[in-house]
């Protein structure tokens, strides 16, 4: 079998949704500047009929035997890199030789060991694993050595929900009623917001704990926007609400030393690694003692092939890996092939998945707080053509 073509295309559809989709945004590193701190949440474009416009890019690997592999969503920047830099390397290659293809591309990208180039490689790798599963007539988790279980517990990430206390209570009750035993929320305030920002951050944690009770985990995400002294001080004040972890308090290039300092002083566990790339980036966090929980993203850190290696290394440090939830279909396949102590949980971003899985015939969604494995070959997803209003080439 040989790769004969790589198709890169964008789909446009219309998503029905009542009200404003993004109600609030998370804190961002650039919010240190007042003019950016004052910015509100992004807005999805709407059609004249009130539905939201959804545009998603995808990659499809084609072969001379008619077997194909699908991955996405991807960005236009990723598509350009795949078309211009990766395609000439992989054309004619056996798509089942994922280790060979990954290594050839990695060696060609001496300035692409992270960022958009690594994200592009991650997407291509996931498409190849989808292809391998379809070729074998088996889900990817079986090719990876699984399953280790028949269902995976998920935690609900509330990115984009309002942080007004009454709305937090309403949504937190909804999440628990849907069967989730853990939920993650995103801070909006940081070191430059003064005592009022501290009060609001603590209010969020207190509201969540009072609403969900003591038997549901809460996690709190600072999205790279705090610093060492602020995080340590906040961790000591947040401890009474017993969060399962504080996530990503430092920017990625600072987190080895910074999170190591925080961990030594924090009564709350630290989760991070979402914005690190490859086994080398994540191993740096392990070596420096910077994380209690590792969170590589399969679509960013190097694909299925690379995150499998990250999990193997993490198991030698006895550290759990809970992949960032950019792609639930890929995360399910990888987690299902790992021991439960290595990958105990799946992240499910509630709003994000309405967008990211919009074009799939059967989106992967938790039911009663868990995702149950299926025997669908590959990643288990295919495009629902009935949702496609417009299709165009990306590169």
Buried (B, 14 or more C-beta within 10 A) or exposed (E): BEBBEBBBBBBBBBBEBEEEBBBBBBBBBEBEEEEEBEEEBEEBEBEEEEBBBBBBBBBBBBBEEEBBBBBBBBBEBBBBBBBEBBBEBBEEBEBBBBEEBBEBBBEBBEEBBBBBBBBBBBBBBBBBBBBBBBBBEBBBBBBBEBBBBEBBBBBBBBBBBBBEBEBBBBBBEBBBEBBBBBBBBBBBBBBBBEEEBBEBBBBBBBBBBEBBEEEBBBBBBBBBBBBBEBBBBBBEBBEEBEBBBBBBBBBBEEBBEBBBBBBEEBEBBBBBBBBBBBBBBBBBBBEBBBBBBBBBBBBBBBBBBBBBBBBEBBBEBEBBBBBBBBBBBBBBBBBBBBEEEBBBBBBBBBBBBBBBBBBBEEBBEBEEBBBEBEEBBBBBBBBBEEBEEEEEEBB
